[in-house]
Amino acid sequence: MEAVLIEFIGSDIGGTLTDENGGISDRTRRVVARLPVPFCLVTGFNRHVAFRYRDQFQSDNLYLIAQNGSFTYRGEELLSSNLLDASLVEDIVAFILSADCVARVFCTDNNVYCLVPDGYNRKIRRWDEPVYRFFNRPLSELPSEVIQVGVFEPVSIIQRLMGPAVTIFGDVCMEGPMLFGTHQWLEFNHPDAKKEIAFPRLLDMLGVSLENAMYCGDNYNDLALLKKVGYPVAVADAVPEVRAVAKQVTGPGFEDGISEFLVREFGLESGGSHESD
């Protein structure tokens, strides 16, 4: 395979860099700190969760794309934000409630405001939100701007909602939502709040071509971006579709597969170059 000069590395966090307990190992943090090129954490996690991961790294060349592209940072400096169009929020929430689902409104104050339909009798499952606040007032009284609106319900319910949601809201609706056990996410975001849009825009800002970028991922929301970069990498426990497009499959994410791969590819223990075959 022809060598690719790697000038920038991006990686998903959960399932790619993390262990079985959701932590990032000391080894991975040390490896990232020693990389000769910038490194970007690219995640669907909310900002407060993404910040906790970002703050574990000691690197002068660290970037972060949070909430699938709603926010992009260089260190702690905000470079760009893509918030859901405020004029759509009321219609999206009404659509969710009419389907007998809980509308989770993610706001810039790092709270998640839950609107619950009358008669709702399923357990409200939590994921990575900082604070749940049940909200029964007009949406105009939300105390801060809306980042995105989400639905987290059993897979069968989300599958039923997906078609109508895409028909009504188009590219505001995130297709191919992530699976988490028996439940699934359906998200409504700014159309540009997608990994495959935010990451190339960051590269363009930095003057780096997609051909000279590496991206590491494991799940369906990594797939479109993996297809765009010059050097796509998957962990061994990635979904089959992700492994199929990767030029390199590393060890499992929970066994430091990415850091082991980076040590070899960048010759970090011997001061090697940053060309990848």
Backbone torsions as a table, in degrees:
resi	resn	phi	psi	omega
1	MET	NA	136.7	-178.9
2	GLU	-62.8	138.6	-178.5
3	ALA	-65.5	142.5	177.1
4	VAL	-116.9	126.0	176.4
5	LEU	-78.4	114.1	-177.7
6	ILE	-90.6	119.9	-179.8
7	GLU	-111.8	-9.0	-176.7
8	PHE	-159.5	140.2	179.6
9	ILE	-125.2	132.6	171.9
10	GLY	-120.9	151.8	177.6
11	SER	-149.6	137.9	165.1
12	ASP	-60.0	160.5	179.3
13	ILE	-101.3	-73.6	-172.9
14	GLY	-63.2	120.9	-179.7
15	GLY	88.2	-16.4	-179.8
16	THR	-106.8	-50.6	178.2
17	LEU	-100.1	-15.5	-171.5
18	THR	-94.1	158.2	174.6
19	ASP	-87.9	-172.6	-176.0
20	GLU	-65.7	-17.6	179.0
21	ASN	-100.2	7.4	179.6
22	GLY	82.3	9.4	179.4
23	GLY	-95.4	163.0	175.1
24	ILE	-110.7	128.4	-172.9
25	SER	-71.2	157.3	174.8
26	ASP	-58.7	-38.3	-179.3
27	ARG	-61.3	-46.2	179.5
28	THR	-61.2	-41.2	179.6
29	ARG	-64.5	-39.9	178.9
30	ARG	-66.3	-41.4	-179.5
31	VAL	-62.8	-45.7	179.3
32	VAL	-61.0	-39.5	-180.0
33	ALA	-63.7	-25.4	-176.2
34	ARG	-96.4	-3.5	-178.3
35	LEU	-62.9	142.0	179.9
36	PRO	-84.1	1.0	-179.1
37	VAL	-130.4	160.4	178.4
38	PRO	-61.8	152.8	-178.4
39	PHE	-129.6	136.9	-178.2
40	CYS	-126.6	126.0	171.0
41	LEU	-81.5	125.4	-176.4
42	VAL	-123.5	114.5	-169.3
43	THR	-145.5	155.2	170.8
44	GLY	-88.2	-5.1	-179.9
45	PHE	-60.3	149.8	172.0
46	ASN	-60.6	159.9	-175.3
47	ARG	-58.0	-41.8	-174.8
48	HIS	-64.2	-34.8	176.8
49	VAL	-73.5	-45.2	179.6
50	ALA	-59.8	-38.5	178.4
51	PHE	-63.1	-38.2	179.6
52	ARG	-62.0	-39.6	176.6
53	TYR	-70.2	-46.1	-179.4
54	ARG	-56.4	-41.3	-174.7
55	ASP	-72.8	-7.3	175.5
56	GLN	-81.4	-13.5	-176.7
57	PHE	-98.8	136.6	175.6
58	GLN	-107.8	85.6	-177.2
59	SER	-142.5	137.1	178.3
60	ASP	-81.9	-7.7	-173.9
61	ASN	-124.4	46.5	-174.2
62	LEU	-108.6	132.5	177.0
63	TYR	-118.9	162.0	178.9
64	LEU	-143.0	129.3	168.6
65	ILE	-113.9	114.8	-174.0
66	ALA	-112.2	155.9	179.9
67	GLN	50.7	47.8	175.8
68	ASN	57.9	25.1	177.7
69	GLY	111.8	4.9	174.8
70	SER	-66.5	-29.8	-179.4
71	PHE	-139.7	141.1	174.6
72	THR	-128.6	131.8	-176.6
73	TYR	-128.3	148.8	163.3
74	ARG	-111.7	109.0	-169.9
75	GLY	61.2	-122.0	177.4
76	GLU	-99.9	1.3	-178.1
77	GLU	-84.7	123.3	177.1
78	LEU	-74.9	122.1	179.2
79	LEU	-94.9	-36.3	-178.8
80	SER	-161.9	158.2	175.6
81	SER	-142.7	148.1	178.2
82	ASN	-133.3	98.6	-178.2
83	LEU	-98.5	149.6	177.3
84	LEU	-58.9	137.1	177.9
85	ASP	-55.9	119.2	-175.4
86	ALA	-59.7	-28.4	-178.0
87	SER	-71.0	-13.4	-179.3
88	LEU	-94.9	-15.8	-169.9
89	VAL	-60.3	-45.6	-176.6
90	GLU	-62.2	-42.9	180.0
91	ASP	-66.5	-38.8	179.5
92	ILE	-65.3	-45.8	179.4
93	VAL	-62.5	-42.0	178.9
94	ALA	-62.2	-39.9	177.8
95	PHE	-61.1	-44.0	-178.6
96	ILE	-66.7	-46.5	-178.8
97	LEU	-64.2	-36.5	-179.5
98	SER	-67.3	-19.4	177.2
99	ALA	-91.8	11.5	-179.5
100	ASP	61.0	44.0	178.0
101	CYS	-126.1	157.7	177.0
102	VAL	-82.8	128.7	175.1
103	ALA	-91.3	123.4	179.8
104	ARG	-107.1	111.8	-175.2
105	VAL	-101.8	111.8	-177.7
106	PHE	-89.8	124.2	-173.8
107	CYS	-119.7	164.8	-175.8
108	THR	-72.1	-8.1	173.6
109	ASP	-86.0	9.9	179.2
110	ASN	66.1	21.8	170.1
111	ASN	-105.1	155.4	174.1
112	VAL	-115.0	119.1	-177.6
113	TYR	-99.0	118.9	-175.5
114	CYS	-99.5	125.9	174.2
115	LEU	-110.0	122.7	-170.9
116	VAL	-111.6	129.1	179.2
117	PRO	-69.9	153.8	177.5
118	ASP	-59.1	136.2	176.5
119	GLY	79.5	7.0	-179.4
120	TYR	-64.8	127.9	-174.7
121	ASN	-126.2	9.1	175.8
122	ARG	-89.8	152.4	176.0
123	LYS	-65.1	133.8	178.6
124	ILE	-82.7	108.2	-177.3
125	ARG	-80.1	140.2	177.4
126	ARG	-103.0	155.8	176.3
127	TRP	-124.5	-97.8	-175.8
128	ASP	-119.3	18.3	-174.5
129	GLU	-72.0	145.6	-179.7
130	PRO	-73.1	-52.7	-176.7
131	VAL	-139.9	127.5	173.2
132	TYR	-92.1	131.0	173.9
133	ARG	-128.6	120.2	178.4
134	PHE	-78.0	130.9	-167.6
135	PHE	-125.4	123.7	-179.3
136	ASN	-129.1	25.8	177.7
137	ARG	-109.7	171.6	177.2
138	PRO	-58.0	144.2	-178.7
139	LEU	-60.9	-24.9	177.9
140	SER	-63.8	-15.3	-179.9
141	GLU	-95.2	5.5	173.6
142	LEU	-57.9	138.3	-172.1
143	PRO	-78.8	-8.7	-179.6
144	SER	-150.9	176.0	-176.5
145	GLU	-70.3	151.1	178.6
146	VAL	-88.3	129.7	175.4
147	ILE	-87.2	-51.8	-177.6
148	GLN	-159.0	165.5	173.7
149	VAL	-122.3	136.6	-177.8
150	GLY	-131.1	158.2	173.0
151	VAL	-127.8	131.7	178.8
152	PHE	-130.0	97.8	-172.9
153	GLU	-137.9	171.9	176.1
154	PRO	-53.2	147.9	-174.0
155	VAL	-53.4	-42.6	-177.0
156	SER	-61.2	-35.4	179.9
157	ILE	-72.0	-44.1	179.6
158	ILE	-63.3	-40.9	178.4
159	GLN	-61.6	-35.7	178.1
160	ARG	-69.8	-32.7	-178.2
161	LEU	-80.2	-26.7	-168.6
162	MET	-58.4	-49.8	-177.9
163	GLY	-58.2	-54.5	178.0
164	PRO	-60.1	-36.4	-179.3
165	ALA	-63.4	-44.5	179.7
166	VAL	-66.7	-39.5	179.3
167	THR	-61.6	-42.6	-175.7
168	ILE	-80.3	-44.0	-169.2
169	PHE	-109.5	-5.0	174.4
170	GLY	60.0	-134.4	-173.2
171	ASP	-75.9	1.8	170.4
172	VAL	-73.7	-26.9	-180.0
173	CYS	-87.1	130.1	-179.3
174	MET	-83.2	110.6	177.8
175	GLU	-77.6	161.6	178.7
176	GLY	60.4	51.3	-174.6
177	PRO	-66.4	157.9	-176.7
178	MET	-70.8	145.4	175.3
179	LEU	-98.6	135.0	174.7
180	PHE	-134.3	89.9	-178.6
181	GLY	63.8	-121.8	-178.2
182	THR	-85.3	-7.3	-174.8
183	HIS	-116.5	164.2	-175.3
184	GLN	-147.1	148.2	176.7
185	TRP	-93.7	143.4	163.9
186	LEU	-128.1	123.8	-172.9
187	GLU	-120.5	149.4	175.2
188	PHE	-121.6	112.5	-173.1
189	ASN	-129.1	171.9	164.6
190	HIS	-56.8	140.7	-178.2
191	PRO	-56.5	-25.3	-179.8
192	ASP	-91.3	-1.1	-180.0
193	ALA	-85.5	68.1	178.1
194	LYS	-138.0	142.6	-179.0
195	LYS	-54.8	-42.9	-174.8
196	GLU	-72.0	-8.6	173.6
197	ILE	-103.1	-46.3	-175.6
198	ALA	-65.7	-41.2	-177.4
199	PHE	-66.4	-49.0	176.0
200	PRO	-60.1	-34.2	178.4
201	ARG	-66.7	-37.5	176.0
202	LEU	-64.7	-44.2	177.9
203	LEU	-58.9	-43.5	179.9
204	ASP	-62.0	-39.6	177.4
205	MET	-60.9	-34.0	-177.1
206	LEU	-93.4	-2.8	-180.0
207	GLY	74.8	29.6	179.5
208	VAL	-111.5	134.9	179.1
209	SER	-82.5	153.5	175.7
210	LEU	-59.7	-33.6	-179.3
211	GLU	-62.0	-27.5	-178.3
212	ASN	-100.9	20.8	179.3
213	ALA	-114.2	144.6	172.3
214	MET	-109.3	141.3	173.5
215	TYR	-135.8	138.1	-177.3
216	CYS	-116.7	130.1	-178.1
217	GLY	-151.3	178.6	-177.1
218	ASP	-144.0	-14.9	-169.6
219	ASN	-134.3	179.2	-170.0
220	TYR	-61.7	-32.6	-179.3
221	ASN	-78.6	2.6	171.9
222	ASP	-97.3	-14.6	-166.7
223	LEU	-62.4	-48.1	-177.3
224	ALA	-62.6	-38.1	179.2
225	LEU	-71.3	-40.4	177.9
226	LEU	-58.1	-34.8	179.9
227	LYS	-71.7	-16.9	-176.6
228	LYS	-92.4	-31.0	-172.2
229	VAL	-82.1	161.6	179.8
230	GLY	-71.4	-28.2	-177.7
231	TYR	-135.0	87.8	177.6
232	PRO	-81.3	135.9	-177.8
233	VAL	-127.8	137.9	177.3
234	ALA	-125.6	147.7	171.7
235	VAL	-81.0	158.7	-174.4
236	ALA	-61.6	-29.1	-178.7
237	ASP	-96.3	19.4	174.5
238	ALA	-69.7	162.7	175.6
239	VAL	-65.3	153.1	-174.5
240	PRO	-55.8	-37.8	-178.6
241	GLU	-63.6	-34.6	178.2
242	VAL	-72.1	-44.7	178.1
243	ARG	-60.5	-33.4	-176.1
244	ALA	-66.5	-29.1	-177.8
245	VAL	-96.7	-4.3	-175.2
246	ALA	-79.0	141.4	170.3
247	LYS	-79.1	-23.2	-179.9
248	GLN	-141.3	132.3	172.6
249	VAL	-111.1	120.7	-176.9
250	THR	-89.6	-173.7	169.4
251	GLY	-67.0	173.0	-179.3
252	PRO	-58.2	148.5	178.7
253	GLY	-58.8	-38.8	-176.8
254	PHE	-75.0	-4.4	176.2
255	GLU	-112.9	28.0	179.7
256	ASP	61.6	35.4	-178.3
257	GLY	-58.2	-40.8	-178.1
258	ILE	-69.1	-45.8	-178.6
259	SER	-65.2	-38.6	176.8
260	GLU	-60.9	-42.6	178.8
261	PHE	-63.5	-44.7	-178.9
262	LEU	-64.5	-37.6	176.9
263	VAL	-59.1	-45.5	-179.6
264	ARG	-67.5	-49.1	-173.2
265	GLU	-68.2	-33.5	-177.5
266	PHE	-100.2	2.1	179.4
267	GLY	54.5	41.8	-172.1
268	LEU	-65.5	-26.2	179.6
269	GLU	-84.5	-12.5	-179.2
270	SER	-126.2	8.2	176.7
271	GLY	72.8	35.4	-175.4
272	GLY	-74.7	-177.7	-178.2
273	SER	-84.7	-172.5	178.8
274	HIS	-125.9	48.9	169.1
275	GLU	-102.5	136.2	-178.6
276	SER	-119.3	131.7	-179.1
277	ASP	-84.4	NA	NA
